[in-house]
Amino acid sequence: MHKISIPNDYPVELPTPDIEPYATGNTGVPFVWQFDSGVPGPNVMVSAIVHGNEPCGAIALDWLLRQQIRPVAGLLTLAFVNVAAYRAFDPADPNATRWMDEDMNRVWDKSVLDSDRSSSELERARELRPILDGIDVLLDIHSMQHLAPPLMMTGRHVRAKDLARKVGVPERVVGDAGHAAGRRMRDYGDFDDPTSAKTALLIECGQHWEAAAGALAHESMLRFLVATGTLTMDVLAEYADAPAQKCFTVVEAVTIESEAFRFAQPFTGGEIISETGTLIGHDGDSAIFTTADNTMLVMPSKRLWKGQTAVRLATPDTQ
């Protein structure tokens, strides 16, 4: 196990539901469940715990399975992803078990999946790959290191940003191209193909262990399932109308090139930097500045290691 040694700054408010009752699945792949409405429609998937220390998605899927919710059209697929890391989660050291050997949200390039590389995460990704190949629309539920406004990450294509608008939460929607360190599950295969109709969203529900992250995971999952036609509007009866959204696009992902990256201020994410040329940090001897007015900082990282993304810089969409 590759343990991550990062101090924890936040209280652990969320429970970690017992997912062992779902171990057998019904698809031939452990911890993956699929329900067929018998009515034509897309194969829609909600996935959780790609990272083992992000329980909000597990809370949402556990509720859906306990309530025995079934689709009214198409297929509904539910997947607990990095089960080994989730099982290892310790509230006393909650940053330690984001993964077992490597980040499972950086292994989804076909060349990596087809390679002879080996890790706990790659073995599980290869096990899940046939399931993912059959998915038409994906919502991958995540959370963030810092206490910051939630984000819907839509990837590079307009069709995903359009779906995010139909989902309606959270308030901020961000289009981006991912990370230099590796491909995310939401960008796997046809999800990132400009000629495909397949679509994927990744939601960051807030800080990993804040109670609000569990509530948003639940709400966004239901709104997503309504937006895809998988469930009917009545499941949203308890929710108010979604707020007006603000859309952004990442213009730069700052990839760390030295062994000594440091931020200029204790950024936590979501800050809007009004002026071009504002100092963000230093990568060794190189200074990092904003390159546009009204730049939003997207998820500044605590894992400031060479080759990793330190922060993404996003600007407001013009329409």
C-alpha positions in Angstrom: 0.0 0.0 0.0 1.3 3.5 -1.0 0.1 5.4 2.1 -0.3 9.2 1.7 1.1 11.2 4.6 -0.8 14.5 4.6 -2.2 16.2 7.8 -5.9 16.5 8.0 -7.4 20.0 8.6 -11.1 19.1 8.6 -13.4 17.2 10.9 -14.7 13.8 9.6 -18.5 14.4 9.7 -19.6 11.8 7.2 -20.1 8.1 8.0 -18.7 5.4 5.8 -21.6 3.1 5.0 -21.1 -0.7 5.0 -21.0 -1.7 1.4 -20.2 -5.3 2.0 -23.8 -6.4 1.4 -23.3 -5.2 -2.2 -20.1 -7.3 -2.8 -21.6 -9.9 -5.1 -23.2 -7.5 -7.5 -25.4 -8.9 -10.2 -23.2 -8.3 -13.3 -20.4 -10.8 -12.8 -18.2 -7.9 -11.5 -18.0 -7.5 -7.7 -19.7 -4.4 -6.3 -21.4 -3.6 -9.6 -25.2 -3.7 -9.9 -27.4 -3.2 -13.0 -31.1 -2.9 -13.3 -33.0 -3.1 -16.6 -36.3 -1.3 -16.9 -37.4 -3.3 -19.9 -38.1 0.0 -21.7 -35.7 1.5 -24.3 -33.3 4.0 -23.0 -29.6 4.6 -22.2 -27.4 2.6 -19.9 -26.8 5.2 -17.2 -24.1 4.7 -14.5 -23.4 6.3 -11.2 -20.0 5.5 -9.7 -18.6 6.1 -6.3 -15.3 5.7 -4.3 -12.9 5.9 -7.2 -10.9 7.4 -4.3 -11.2 5.4 -1.1 -11.4 8.4 1.2 -14.4 10.1 -0.5 -17.5 8.5 1.2 -20.2 10.9 -0.1 -20.7 8.8 -3.3 -20.9 5.6 -1.3 -23.6 7.2 0.9 -25.7 8.1 -2.2 -25.4 4.6 -3.8 -26.1 2.9 -0.5 -29.3 4.9 -0.2 -30.4 4.1 -3.8 -29.8 0.4 -3.3 -31.5 0.2 0.1 -34.5 2.0 -1.3 -34.6 -0.5 -4.2 -35.0 2.4 -6.7 -35.4 1.0 -10.2 -35.2 2.8 -13.6 -38.3 3.7 -15.6 -36.4 3.6 -18.9 -33.1 2.1 -20.0 -30.6 0.5 -17.6 -29.3 1.8 -14.3 -25.7 0.7 -13.4 -24.3 1.4 -9.9 -20.6 0.8 -9.2 -18.5 1.0 -6.1 -15.1 1.4 -7.7 -11.9 1.4 -5.5 -13.3 -1.0 -2.8 -9.8 -1.9 -1.5 -9.0 1.7 -0.6 -12.4 2.3 0.8 -12.1 -0.8 3.1 -8.8 0.6 4.4 -10.2 4.0 5.3 -9.4 5.2 8.8 -11.1 8.3 10.2 -8.1 8.9 12.4 -5.9 9.3 9.2 -8.4 10.0 6.5 -6.0 11.2 3.8 -4.0 8.0 3.9 -6.2 5.8 1.8 -7.1 7.8 -1.3 -5.7 4.8 -3.1 -3.8 1.6 -2.4 -0.9 1.8 -5.0 -1.7 4.7 -7.3 -4.4 7.2 -8.2 -7.3 5.2 -9.8 -8.5 8.3 -11.6 -5.3 8.5 -13.6 -5.2 5.0 -15.2 -8.0 5.2 -17.8 -5.9 5.6 -20.9 -6.4 2.5 -23.2 -2.6 2.2 -23.6 -2.2 2.0 -19.8 -5.1 -0.5 -19.4 -3.6 -2.7 -22.2 -0.1 -2.5 -20.7 1.7 -4.9 -18.5 1.8 -2.4 -15.6 0.3 -3.8 -12.4 -1.3 -2.2 -9.3 -4.3 -2.7 -7.2 -6.1 0.1 -9.0 -5.2 -1.1 -12.5 -6.4 -4.6 -11.7 -9.8 -3.2 -10.6 -10.0 -0.8 -13.6 -9.4 -3.8 -15.9 -12.2 -5.7 -14.1 -14.5 -2.7 -14.5 -13.6 -1.9 -18.1 -16.2 -4.2 -19.8 -18.9 -2.6 -17.7 -17.7 0.9 -18.6 -17.6 0.1 -22.3 -21.3 -0.4 -22.3 -22.2 2.8 -20.5 -23.9 5.7 -22.4 -24.0 8.3 -19.6 -21.9 8.4 -16.5 -22.0 10.4 -13.2 -18.8 9.9 -11.2 -19.1 11.2 -7.6 -16.1 12.7 -5.9 -15.2 15.3 -3.3 -12.3 17.7 -2.6 -9.3 18.2 -0.3 -10.3 21.7 0.8 -13.5 23.4 2.0 -14.5 25.1 -1.3 -17.6 25.6 -3.5 -18.7 22.3 -5.2 -18.0 21.9 -8.9 -19.3 19.9 -11.8 -16.4 18.9 -14.1 -17.6 18.3 -17.6 -14.5 17.5 -19.7 -13.8 19.0 -23.1 -17.1 18.6 -24.9 -20.2 20.8 -25.2 -22.5 17.8 -24.8 -21.3 17.2 -21.2 -21.7 20.9 -20.3 -25.2 20.8 -21.7 -26.0 17.8 -19.5 -24.6 19.6 -16.5 -27.1 22.4 -17.1 -29.9 19.9 -17.2 -28.8 18.4 -13.9 -28.8 21.9 -12.5 -26.4 21.5 -9.5 -24.0 22.5 -8.3 -23.8 26.2 -9.1 -20.4 26.1 -10.7 -19.7 24.1 -13.9 -16.2 23.7 -15.2 -15.0 22.3 -18.6 -11.5 20.9 -18.5 -9.2 18.5 -20.3 -7.9 16.5 -17.3 -4.4 16.0 -15.9 -1.0 15.4 -17.4 -0.5 12.6 -14.8 -3.1 10.4 -16.5 -6.6 10.0 -17.8 -9.7 10.1 -15.6 -12.5 7.5 -15.8 -14.8 10.3 -16.9 -12.5 10.7 -20.0 -12.3 7.0 -20.8 -12.9 5.9 -24.4 -16.0 7.3 -26.1 -16.7 9.7 -23.2 -13.9 11.9 -24.6 -14.5 11.2 -28.3 -15.8 14.3 -30.1 -17.8 12.1 -32.5 -19.5 10.0 -29.9 -22.9 10.7 -28.2 -21.7 9.1 -24.9 -21.3 11.6 -22.1 -19.7 11.7 -18.6 -19.8 14.1 -15.7 -17.6 14.2 -12.6 -19.0 16.1 -9.6 -16.8 17.4 -6.8 -19.4 17.6 -3.9 -17.3 19.7 -1.5 -14.7 18.9 1.2 -14.3 15.1 1.6 -15.8 14.7 5.0 -18.2 17.7 5.4 -21.8 16.7 5.9 -22.9 18.9 3.0 -21.0 16.7 0.6 -23.2 13.7 1.4 -26.3 15.8 0.9 -25.1 17.1 -2.5 -24.0 13.6 -3.7 -27.6 12.4 -3.0 -29.3 15.4 -4.7 -27.0 15.5 -7.7 -27.4 11.8 -8.3 -31.2 12.1 -8.3 -31.2 15.2 -10.5 -28.8 13.4 -12.9 -31.1 10.3 -13.1 -34.0 12.6 -13.8 -32.1 14.5 -16.5 -31.2 11.2 -18.3 -34.8 9.9 -18.2 -33.8 7.1 -15.8 -36.1 8.3 -13.0 -39.2 10.5 -13.0 -39.5 14.0 -11.5 -41.3 12.9 -8.4 -37.9 11.9 -6.8 -37.1 15.6 -6.6 -40.2 16.6 -4.7 -38.3 17.6 -1.6 -35.8 19.9 -3.5 -36.2 23.5 -4.4 -35.5 24.7 -7.9 -31.9 24.5 -8.9 -29.9 27.8 -8.6 -28.6 29.7 -11.7 -25.3 28.1 -12.8 -22.1 29.8 -13.7 -19.9 28.1 -16.3 -16.1 28.2 -16.6 -13.5 26.6 -18.8 -10.0 25.6 -17.7 -7.4 27.6 -19.7 -4.3 26.1 -17.9 -3.6 23.1 -15.7 -0.5 23.9 -13.8 1.6 20.7 -13.8 4.4 20.7 -11.2 7.9 20.5 -12.8 10.1 20.8 -9.7 10.5 19.2 -6.3 9.6 22.5 -4.6 6.2 23.9 -5.6 4.6 26.3 -3.1 1.5 28.5 -3.3 1.8 32.3 -2.8 -1.2 32.2 -0.5 -3.2 29.5 1.4 -5.7 29.0 -1.5 -8.5 26.5 -1.0 -10.2 26.7 -4.4 -13.0 28.7 -5.9 -11.2 32.0 -5.4 -11.8 34.4 -8.3 -8.6 36.3 -9.0 -9.7 39.6 -10.7 -6.5 40.8 -12.3 -4.2 39.2 -14.9 -0.7 38.7 -13.7 -1.5 37.9 -10.1 1.0 35.6 -8.5 -0.3 32.1 -7.7 2.8 30.3 -6.6 6.4 29.2 -7.4 7.4 26.0 -9.1 11.0 25.9 -8.0 12.5 29.1 -9.3 9.6 29.8 -11.8 6.8 32.1 -10.8 3.2 31.1 -11.8 0.8 34.0 -12.6 -2.8 34.2 -13.8 -3.0 34.9 -17.5 -6.5 36.4 -17.6 -8.9 38.5 -15.6 -11.4 36.9 -13.3 -9.6 33.6 -13.1 -11.1 30.9 -10.8 -8.7 28.6 -9.0 -9.9 25.0 -9.4 -9.0 22.6 -6.6 -5.5 23.6 -5.5 -3.8 20.5 -4.3 -2.1 19.5 -1.1 -0.2 16.8 -3.0 2.5 19.1 -4.4 4.6 16.4 -6.1 6.5 16.6 -9.4 4.2 15.6 -12.3 1.0 16.3 -10.4 -1.5 19.1 -11.1 -1.0 21.9 -8.6 -4.1 23.8 -9.6 -6.2 24.5 -12.6 -7.0 28.0 -13.8 -10.4 28.6 -15.3 -12.1 31.6 -16.8 -15.9 32.4 -17.1 -17.6 31.3 -20.3 -18.8 34.2 -22.5 -22.3 32.8 -23.0 
